[in-house]
Amino acid sequence: TDAEIERALAAKNDLEASVYAARADLSDALAPFASEAERAPLESALCETEEWIYDEGEDAPREAYQAKADALSQLMAVPRGRAALRAERMADADRLRALAGEARKA
């Protein structure tokens, strides 16, 4: 049906956007959180997914796009988790500095 085609197209566009965003993140914001050894298979998976989108996946059902997006999300979880942990630690350090500053004033 038309609704199924629209959902599949939306899932395809979301997957394509996820590939581009993940690639940009790996070369920028997440670069410090993925070693070269970790980055190589991630980049390979991104390329394979992109090729799949424009070849075998051209007319795939929504579920196939969603499965690919879920797989990419799992692959990116490690560097994203490390980045989130660093952000938490930086926030904790800021709070500790503020508390130390208050303690010095007292």
PyMOL commands that set and color helices and strands:
alter all, ss='L'
color gray80, all
select helices_A, chain A and resi 2-27+31-33+36-54+56-59+62-105
alter helices_A, ss='H'
color red, helices_A
deselect
rebuild
show_as cartoon
